[in-house]
Amino acid sequence: MFSLLKLMRWKNLVLIFLSQIFMVLSIFSKDQFTFPVLIYIVCTFCFAASGNIINDIFDIIPDKTNKPQKVLIPKIISFKKAHQTYYLLNSIGLILTIYGSYLLQNYTFTAYGIFVIALLHIYSSTLKGTPMLGNLVIASFTSISLLFFLLIIPSSSDQNLTLLIYSLLAFLINWAREMIKDIEDIKGDKKANLKTTPITMGTRTTVHIIQGILLLTTTVLIVIMYLSVNTLLKCYIFITLILPLCYIFNRLHKCFERQHFSKISKILKLIVVFGILSIALIKIS
């Protein structure tokens, strides 16, 4: 059982689950946290878990080189068991989306579930090895999973704007992180004949693209600071988000080894956590 949880990357899943609950309770009200919203959060959990499994199924060759100590399929978990868990999670997620559509009388919910299952499978089997496109797909999935709240929660214009801003920031930071992970995995990806951005365009060019994304992210945060009247939020954004992003921007010039990029990836993940926590300050005036 624990091996299956590791395959699903349970720590990331718990972070996603708690983050979505935290975001809804912070941006919206407790009354807006309805049963269909909880169903959607559980669906996202199931789809993200199944996406991690199918990704590892297709990534056996590069993972043997990039992270041999973490390879679970087929060494610890058989292909059959991995596929069975993948189909089970997708089935649970899809059944819940159908039920959610029934409750909301809006079948966009079900269409979302089918779209996500198909997209994550196509990503793992094909798009991951496509320059830039694979990174954009995963970053978009993160952003879309937040924006979907707008379709199931009646919200004000201020709430809409807040969620749009956080969706944009999630997209940009995850885009940069996915490209950094491609640089980390370049050795194994070459063996698997994948055509990721650093393989086709070179590591240095990819670093410049990442720096451009970080610059855009920092610009968005500076605009938010300028427009905000919340002094505490301004200080928080500057210390926990802008300064670390500036550090990463400068540090990327000096990154040459896999472990260097791995450190940057972990810092970006921490920035995502700090970004989520910043939502709690929005209502403080």
C-alpha positions as CSV (number, residue, x, y, z in Angstrom):
1,M,0.0,0.0,0.0
2,F,2.8,2.5,0.9
3,S,4.5,1.8,-2.4
4,L,1.3,2.7,-4.2
5,L,1.1,5.9,-2.2
6,K,4.6,6.7,-3.2
7,L,3.8,6.1,-6.8
8,M,0.9,8.5,-6.5
9,R,3.2,11.0,-4.8
10,W,1.0,11.3,-1.8
11,K,2.8,14.3,-0.3
12,N,2.1,16.4,-3.4
13,L,-1.5,15.2,-3.4
14,V,-2.0,16.2,0.2
15,L,-0.5,19.6,-0.6
16,I,-2.9,20.0,-3.5
17,F,-5.9,18.9,-1.5
18,L,-5.2,21.2,1.5
19,S,-4.3,24.1,-0.8
20,Q,-7.5,23.9,-2.7
21,I,-9.5,23.8,0.6
22,F,-7.5,26.7,2.0
23,M,-8.0,28.8,-1.2
24,V,-11.7,28.3,-1.3
25,L,-12.1,29.2,2.4
26,S,-9.8,32.2,2.0
27,I,-11.1,33.7,-1.3
28,F,-14.7,32.7,-0.8
29,S,-16.8,32.2,2.3
30,K,-17.6,29.1,4.4
31,D,-21.2,29.2,3.0
32,Q,-19.7,28.9,-0.6
33,F,-17.8,25.7,0.4
34,T,-20.6,23.5,-0.8
35,F,-20.8,19.7,-1.3
36,P,-20.2,20.0,-5.1
37,V,-17.0,22.0,-4.3
38,L,-15.8,19.2,-2.0
39,I,-16.6,16.7,-4.7
40,Y,-14.5,18.7,-7.2
41,I,-11.5,18.8,-4.8
42,V,-11.7,15.1,-4.4
43,C,-11.9,14.6,-8.2
44,T,-8.8,16.8,-8.6
45,F,-7.1,14.6,-6.1
46,C,-8.0,11.4,-8.0
47,F,-7.0,12.8,-11.4
48,A,-3.7,14.1,-10.1
49,A,-2.9,10.8,-8.5
50,S,-3.8,8.8,-11.7
51,G,-1.8,11.3,-13.7
52,N,1.3,10.6,-11.6
53,I,0.8,6.9,-12.1
54,I,0.5,7.0,-15.9
55,N,3.4,9.3,-16.1
56,D,5.6,6.9,-14.2
57,I,4.4,4.0,-16.4
58,F,5.6,5.9,-19.5
59,D,8.7,7.2,-17.8
60,I,10.4,3.9,-16.9
61,I,13.3,4.3,-19.3
62,P,14.3,7.9,-18.4
63,D,13.6,7.3,-14.7
64,K,16.1,4.4,-14.6
65,T,18.8,7.0,-15.4
66,N,17.4,10.2,-13.7
67,K,16.2,8.7,-10.4
68,P,17.0,4.9,-10.2
69,Q,16.5,4.8,-6.5
70,K,12.9,6.0,-6.9
71,V,11.8,3.6,-9.7
72,L,8.8,1.6,-8.5
73,I,7.5,0.0,-11.7
74,P,8.0,-2.9,-12.3
75,K,10.6,-3.5,-9.6
76,I,8.2,-3.1,-6.6
77,I,4.8,-2.5,-8.3
78,S,3.8,-4.6,-11.3
79,F,2.5,-3.0,-14.5
80,K,-0.8,-4.7,-13.9
81,K,-1.3,-3.3,-10.4
82,A,-0.2,0.2,-11.6
83,H,-2.7,0.1,-14.5
84,Q,-5.5,-1.2,-12.2
85,T,-4.9,1.6,-9.7
86,Y,-4.8,4.1,-12.6
87,Y,-8.1,3.0,-13.9
88,L,-9.7,2.8,-10.4
89,L,-8.7,6.4,-9.6
90,N,-10.0,7.7,-12.9
91,S,-13.2,5.8,-12.5
92,I,-13.8,7.2,-9.0
93,G,-13.0,10.7,-10.3
94,L,-15.3,10.4,-13.3
95,I,-18.2,9.0,-11.3
96,L,-17.9,11.9,-8.9
97,T,-17.9,14.4,-11.7
98,I,-21.1,12.9,-13.1
99,Y,-22.6,13.1,-9.6
100,G,-21.4,16.7,-9.3
101,S,-22.9,17.5,-12.7
102,Y,-26.2,16.1,-11.5
103,L,-26.2,18.2,-8.3
104,L,-25.3,21.4,-10.2
105,Q,-27.4,20.6,-13.2
106,N,-24.3,21.5,-15.3
107,Y,-22.5,18.9,-17.3
108,T,-19.4,21.0,-17.7
109,F,-18.3,19.2,-14.6
110,T,-18.3,15.8,-16.4
111,A,-16.7,17.3,-19.5
112,Y,-13.9,18.6,-17.3
113,G,-13.3,15.1,-15.9
114,I,-13.1,13.5,-19.4
115,F,-10.9,16.3,-20.7
116,V,-8.4,16.0,-17.8
117,I,-8.1,12.2,-18.0
118,A,-7.5,12.4,-21.7
119,L,-5.1,15.4,-21.4
120,L,-2.9,13.8,-18.7
121,H,-2.7,10.5,-20.7
122,I,-1.8,12.3,-23.9
123,Y,0.8,14.3,-22.0
124,S,2.5,11.3,-20.5
125,S,2.4,9.3,-23.8
126,T,3.2,12.0,-26.3
127,L,3.4,15.6,-25.3
128,K,6.0,15.3,-22.5
129,G,8.6,14.7,-25.2
130,T,7.5,17.8,-27.2
131,P,9.6,21.0,-26.8
132,M,7.8,23.5,-24.6
133,L,4.3,22.1,-25.2
134,G,4.5,19.4,-22.5
135,N,5.6,22.1,-19.9
136,L,2.7,24.3,-21.0
137,V,0.2,21.5,-20.6
138,I,1.1,20.7,-17.0
139,A,1.3,24.4,-16.1
140,S,-2.1,24.9,-17.7
141,F,-3.6,22.0,-15.9
142,T,-2.6,23.6,-12.5
143,S,-4.1,26.9,-13.6
144,I,-7.3,25.4,-15.0
145,S,-7.9,23.4,-11.9
146,L,-8.1,26.7,-10.0
147,L,-10.2,28.5,-12.6
148,F,-12.8,25.8,-12.6
149,F,-13.9,27.0,-9.1
150,L,-15.5,29.9,-11.0
151,L,-17.8,27.6,-12.8
152,I,-19.1,25.9,-9.6
153,I,-19.0,28.7,-7.1
154,P,-21.2,31.8,-7.6
155,S,-18.7,34.6,-7.0
156,S,-18.2,38.4,-7.0
157,S,-16.0,40.3,-9.4
158,D,-13.4,40.8,-6.6
159,Q,-13.3,37.0,-6.0
160,N,-13.1,36.3,-9.7
161,L,-10.1,38.7,-10.1
162,T,-8.3,37.2,-7.1
163,L,-8.7,33.7,-8.4
164,L,-7.6,34.8,-11.9
165,I,-4.4,36.4,-10.5
166,Y,-3.5,33.3,-8.5
167,S,-4.2,31.1,-11.5
168,L,-1.8,33.2,-13.6
169,L,0.9,33.1,-11.0
170,A,0.4,29.3,-10.5
171,F,0.7,28.9,-14.3
172,L,3.9,30.9,-14.6
173,I,5.7,29.4,-11.6
174,N,4.8,25.8,-12.5
175,W,5.8,26.5,-16.1
176,A,9.3,27.6,-14.9
177,R,9.5,24.6,-12.6
178,E,8.5,22.1,-15.3
179,M,11.3,23.4,-17.5
180,I,13.8,23.2,-14.7
181,K,12.8,19.6,-14.1
182,D,13.4,18.9,-17.8
183,I,17.0,20.2,-17.4
184,E,17.4,17.9,-14.3
185,D,16.2,14.9,-16.4
186,I,18.0,15.7,-19.6
187,K,20.3,12.6,-19.3
188,G,17.5,10.1,-19.0
189,D,15.3,11.9,-21.5
190,K,18.0,11.6,-24.1
191,K,18.1,7.9,-23.6
192,A,14.3,7.7,-24.1
193,N,14.6,9.8,-27.3
194,L,12.4,12.5,-25.8
195,K,12.6,16.0,-27.5
196,T,12.2,18.3,-24.4
197,T,13.2,21.9,-24.6
198,P,16.7,21.6,-23.1
199,I,17.4,18.7,-25.5
200,T,16.3,20.5,-28.6
201,M,17.3,24.1,-27.7
202,G,20.1,23.6,-25.3
203,T,20.4,24.1,-21.5
204,R,21.5,27.7,-21.6
205,T,18.7,28.8,-24.0
206,T,16.2,27.0,-21.7
207,V,17.7,28.8,-18.7
208,H,17.2,32.1,-20.5
209,I,13.5,31.2,-21.2
210,I,13.1,30.3,-17.5
211,Q,14.6,33.6,-16.5
212,G,12.1,35.4,-18.8
213,I,9.2,33.5,-17.1
214,L,10.6,34.5,-13.7
215,L,10.9,38.1,-14.8
216,L,7.3,38.1,-15.9
217,T,6.2,36.5,-12.6
218,T,8.1,39.1,-10.6
219,T,6.6,41.9,-12.7
220,V,3.0,40.6,-11.9
221,L,3.9,40.5,-8.2
222,I,5.3,44.0,-8.3
223,V,2.1,45.3,-9.9
224,I,0.0,43.5,-7.2
225,M,2.2,45.2,-4.5
226,Y,1.7,48.6,-6.1
227,L,-2.1,48.2,-6.3
228,S,-2.6,46.7,-2.9
229,V,-3.4,48.9,0.1
230,N,-2.5,46.1,2.5
231,T,0.9,46.8,3.9
232,L,1.2,43.4,5.5
233,L,0.5,41.7,2.2
234,K,3.0,44.0,0.4
235,C,5.8,43.0,2.9
236,Y,4.8,39.3,2.7
237,I,4.9,39.3,-1.1
238,F,8.3,41.1,-1.2
239,I,10.0,38.9,1.4
240,T,8.6,35.4,0.6
241,L,8.0,35.7,-3.2
242,I,9.9,38.5,-4.9
243,L,13.2,38.1,-3.1
244,P,13.4,34.3,-3.6
245,L,12.5,34.7,-7.3
246,C,15.3,37.3,-7.7
247,Y,17.6,34.8,-6.0
248,I,16.7,32.1,-8.4
249,F,17.0,34.4,-11.4
250,N,20.5,35.3,-10.4
251,R,21.4,31.7,-9.3
252,L,20.4,30.2,-12.7
253,H,23.5,31.8,-14.2
254,K,25.7,29.6,-12.0
255,C,23.8,26.3,-12.4
256,F,25.6,23.6,-14.3
257,E,25.0,20.4,-12.4
258,R,21.8,18.4,-11.9
259,Q,21.8,19.0,-8.2
260,H,21.9,22.8,-8.7
261,F,18.7,22.7,-10.8
262,S,17.2,20.3,-8.3
263,K,17.7,22.9,-5.5
264,I,16.1,25.6,-7.6
265,S,13.1,23.3,-8.3
266,K,12.7,22.8,-4.5
267,I,12.8,26.5,-3.9
268,L,10.2,27.1,-6.5
269,K,8.0,24.5,-4.8
270,L,8.4,26.4,-1.6
271,I,7.5,29.7,-3.3
272,V,4.2,28.0,-4.4
273,V,3.4,27.2,-0.8
274,F,4.2,30.7,0.3
275,G,2.0,32.0,-2.6
276,I,-0.9,29.9,-1.4
277,L,-0.5,31.1,2.2
278,S,-0.6,34.7,1.0
279,I,-4.3,34.3,0.3
280,A,-4.9,34.4,4.0
281,L,-3.7,38.1,4.1
282,I,-6.1,39.2,1.3
283,K,-9.0,39.8,3.7
284,I,-6.8,41.6,6.2
285,S,-7.1,45.4,5.6
